Amino acid sequence: MAERLDCPWCMAWHREIGPGYPLSDEGRLAPLRRVDLDKAWPAGLPKAGGVIYTPTFLLVACGREIGRITGYPGAGFFYPKLDHLLEQLGQAKNPDGSCS
């Protein structure tokens, strides 16, 4: 999750989705890693080009970006979009779940 401390939409996500996210099936498949866009990009995380708006949720696997969700207009939008990305995650990996 690319975010900024003063982002009201990020705060809304943390309030509405954040507490239950680690307990959800989606949260177990795609654990949340928070990245502050006002600080240096973390080593070991592929640099995501074109991240302007916060929050931006990046799904990363096998050292590359699988897809992203830009913005957070509410809980009814977030999980269906994330589920679509997670379907793509399954297609990006080998049948045994490994990376090639």
N, C-alpha and C positions, 0 to 999 in steps of 0.2 A: 504494500500500500504506500504509494507516494503521497505525501501529505505535507501540510504546513501547519504550524501551531495555531495560527489565527484563522484557519479555514472553518467557517461555520458548517459546511457540509461534511467535513471530516468529523467534527464534534458530533453532528447528528448521527453519523454512522457508528461512532464509538458508543453513543448512548443507546441507539435502537438495535444494532446488530452485534456490536462488539462483545457484550457479556456472554451471549450464547454461541458466538461463532466457533470458539475452540471445541465446543461440545457437539457441534453439528457434524453430519457426515462430510459436508463440504469442507469444514474447518480441519477435519482429520486428513482429508486428501490434499488440501492446499493450506497448510499452516500460514498464518499471517506473519509477515515480516514488514515492519514499519520503516520507511525511509523518509527523512526530513529533507525536502527539496532545497532548503536553505543551508544545508550542510553538504560535505563531500559525499559523493556516491560511495557506498560500501564496497570494499575490495571483495572479490569473489562473486559479486552479483553482476550479471551482464548489464551493461549500460543500456538504458531504455531511451531511445531517441524520441523526441517530440512530446515529452511529458510537460504540459503547460498547465493544465487544469488539475485542481485537487478536489477530492481525492481521485487518483488513478490507481486502479487495481490491476497489477500485472501478474499474469500466470506464467511462471518460468519453470522449465523442466529441461533436463539434459543440456544445460548451459545456454539455452536460448528462450526467447519469448514465444509463448504459444498464442497468447492473445491478451486483450486488456478490456477493462470496463472503465470508461472515463466519466467521472461524476457520480453523484449519489442523489437521485431524486426520491428515494424512499425504499422501504423494505420490500414492497411489492415488486419493485424493479430489480433489486439486487440479486436475490437468489435465482430467479429464472435466467438472468444473464450469466451468472456464475455457473449454473448447471450446463449451459450451452458451452462455455469455455472448458469445463471439465470433460465434456464429451470429446472435444478436440485433444485434450491431454491424452486420453486413451488411444487416440489415433497416432499421436506423436511418439509413443513408446513402442518397444518390441512387445510381442505377446506375453512374454514373461515379466513385463514391467520394467525391464532394464533399458538403458539408453544405448544407442549404437553410435 
